[in-house]
Each structure stands twice: as structure tokens, then as C-alpha cells.
Amino acid sequence: MKAKGFDRKFDKGEDVTQSLDMSQAQRPAQEQRRVNVDFRAWMIDFLDREAKRLGVTRQCSSGLDCRTDCEGQRDTNVDNKIAVL
């Protein structure tokens, strides 16, 4: 399919997924990296309580808190930002 035909179908809201090669598809900025973080004892207690309340692990709880605090800042220069829990 040529680009004009693809664009026309897409603009009409038609399904164009059959025309895409999904074998190499990637979601940008979604790779995971492991980090080590030192928290004060009260923060660990807070994370443990939140994790228990949500029924998840501490690691998951801290990730949810960071994601909530950082939502919407993904496209900005994160080198100059600090997420405060």
C-alpha cells in the first residue's frame, strides 16, 4: 500500500494494522532500568503500609507513587527534575 492510500484509510478511521510490520515495533521510553535508592525509615514504613493497603509489593508501591508524581513530565528534561514521594 502506498502512503497516500494508508493516510486516506487512517484518516477515515479504518483499520490500518494489517499494513504495519509490528515485528520491530517499540514503545519509546518504556525500557526498564534498575536503580538503588536509599529512603529514610519512615518512608519505608509508609511504602510498606501503602503496599499492604493496595495489595502489592513495596517495589510496586514505590513505582506507582513515582509514576503518579511524574505523570505528564515524561516529555520534559527529567535530568533537572526530582520526584519527591
C-alpha positions in Angstrom: 0.0 0.0 0.0 1.3 3.4 -0.9 1.5 6.2 1.7 -1.5 8.2 0.3 -3.7 5.1 0.5 -2.5 4.4 4.0 -3.1 8.0 5.1 -6.6 8.0 3.5 -7.6 4.8 5.3 -6.2 6.1 8.6 -7.9 9.5 8.3 -11.2 7.7 7.7 -10.7 5.7 10.9 -10.3 2.4 9.0 -8.1 -0.3 10.4 -4.6 0.0 9.0 -2.9 -2.5 11.3 -2.7 -5.1 8.6 -0.4 -2.8 6.7 2.1 -2.4 9.6 5.1 -4.6 10.3 4.7 -5.0 14.1 7.7 -7.3 14.5 10.0 -4.4 15.1 7.5 -2.1 16.9 8.8 -0.4 20.1 7.3 1.9 22.7 9.7 4.8 23.3 10.9 5.5 26.8 9.4 2.3 28.1 12.5 0.3 28.8 13.1 -0.6 32.4 16.3 0.2 34.4 17.2 -1.0 37.9 18.1 1.6 40.5 19.1 1.6 44.1 17.5 4.2 46.3 18.1 5.0 50.0 15.0 6.0 51.9 14.5 7.1 55.5 13.0 4.6 57.8 9.6 6.5 58.0 9.4 6.4 54.1 9.9 2.6 54.1 7.2 2.3 56.7 4.9 4.5 54.6 5.7 2.4 51.4 5.0 -0.8 53.3 1.6 0.5 54.6 0.7 1.7 51.1 1.8 -1.6 49.5 -0.3 -3.6 52.1 -3.3 -1.3 51.5 -3.1 -1.8 47.7 -2.2 -5.5 47.9 1.1 -5.0 46.0 4.8 -5.3 46.8 6.8 -2.4 48.2 8.7 -2.2 44.9 5.4 -1.9 43.0 4.1 0.7 45.5 7.1 2.9 45.2 6.9 2.7 41.4 3.2 3.7 41.5 4.0 6.7 43.7 6.8 7.8 41.4 4.7 7.4 38.3 1.8 9.4 39.8 4.2 12.2 40.8 6.0 12.2 37.4 2.9 11.8 35.2 2.9 14.4 32.4 6.6 15.2 32.8 7.8 12.4 30.6 8.5 14.7 27.6 10.4 17.3 29.7 14.1 17.3 30.5 14.0 14.9 33.5 17.6 15.5 34.3 16.6 18.7 36.0 13.6 17.2 37.9 13.5 15.3 41.2 10.4 13.2 42.0 9.5 13.7 45.7 7.4 11.0 47.3 
